Every structure is written in C-alpha cells, then in structure tokens.
C-alpha cells in the first residue's frame, strides 16, 4: 500500500480512505486483528494521534470495531 499524501486533504482522512479500501478489498477480513496505532504511524510516517483520528473516522462509519 502506497502512503504518499496529497495536500489539501487532512492526513487522517487520507489514511482512513486507504484503510477503508484495504478493508473492503479483504486485506483485513472480518474478525482479524488490525495493526497497532504505533505500527501504522511508523508505516505511514505520521504522528500516532493522526492514525488514531483515522481509526476513529472508520469506527464512526461502522467500518471498524474496537474490542476491549
């Protein structure tokens, strides 16, 4: 997955879009474990808080569910 970002669109939105696409393509099957925030932050070269915002976007949409 390429993590090149474009200007004018918030990074969290771009990350959420790419993760949503990966989920819909089956890269993360239902019930699978998602990579940790810090791992995604390292892979995307962004702040962990930005990744948390992206995951929150997906949770709000019902695409991702957090289990505790």
C-alpha positions as CSV (number, residue, x, y, z in Angstrom):
1,X,0.0,0.0,0.0
2,X,1.5,3.4,-1.0
3,X,1.4,6.1,1.6
4,X,2.0,9.2,-0.5
5,X,-0.2,12.0,0.6
6,X,-1.7,15.0,-1.2
7,X,-2.1,18.5,0.0
8,X,-5.5,20.0,0.8
9,X,-6.9,16.9,2.4
10,X,-6.4,16.1,6.1
11,X,-3.9,13.2,6.6
12,X,-6.3,11.4,8.9
13,X,-8.9,11.4,6.1
14,X,-6.4,10.1,3.6
15,X,-5.3,7.3,5.9
16,X,-8.9,6.4,6.7
17,X,-9.7,6.3,3.0
18,X,-6.8,3.9,2.2
19,X,-7.5,1.7,5.2
20,X,-11.2,1.6,4.3
21,X,-10.2,0.5,0.8
22,X,-7.9,-2.2,2.2
23,X,-10.7,-3.5,4.4
24,X,-13.2,-3.6,1.5
25,X,-10.6,-5.4,-0.6
26,X,-10.3,-8.1,2.0
27,X,-6.9,-7.3,3.3
28,X,-8.3,-7.3,6.8
29,X,-11.0,-10.0,7.0
30,X,-13.9,-9.7,9.5
31,X,-12.6,-10.6,12.9
32,X,-9.0,-10.1,12.1
33,X,-6.6,-8.0,14.2
34,X,-5.8,-4.6,12.9
35,X,-2.2,-3.3,13.2
36,X,-1.4,-1.3,16.3
37,X,-1.6,2.5,16.1
38,X,2.2,2.9,16.6
39,X,2.9,0.4,13.8
40,X,0.6,2.2,11.4
41,X,2.2,5.5,12.4
42,X,5.6,4.2,11.6
43,X,4.5,2.7,8.2
44,X,2.7,6.0,7.2
45,X,5.4,8.3,8.8
46,X,2.8,10.3,10.6
47,X,2.0,11.1,14.2
48,X,0.2,8.4,16.2
49,X,-2.6,10.8,17.0
50,X,-3.2,11.3,13.3
51,X,-3.6,7.5,12.9
52,X,-5.9,7.4,15.9
53,X,-8.1,10.1,14.2
54,X,-8.2,7.9,11.1
55,X,-9.3,4.9,13.0
56,X,-11.9,7.0,14.8
57,X,-13.3,8.0,11.4
58,X,-13.6,4.3,10.5
59,X,-15.2,3.5,13.8
60,X,-17.8,6.3,13.4
61,X,-18.6,4.9,9.9
62,X,-19.1,1.4,11.3
63,X,-16.3,0.1,9.2
64,X,-14.1,-0.8,12.1
65,X,-15.0,-2.0,15.6
66,X,-12.7,-1.7,18.6
67,X,-12.8,-4.5,21.1
68,X,-11.5,-4.1,24.6
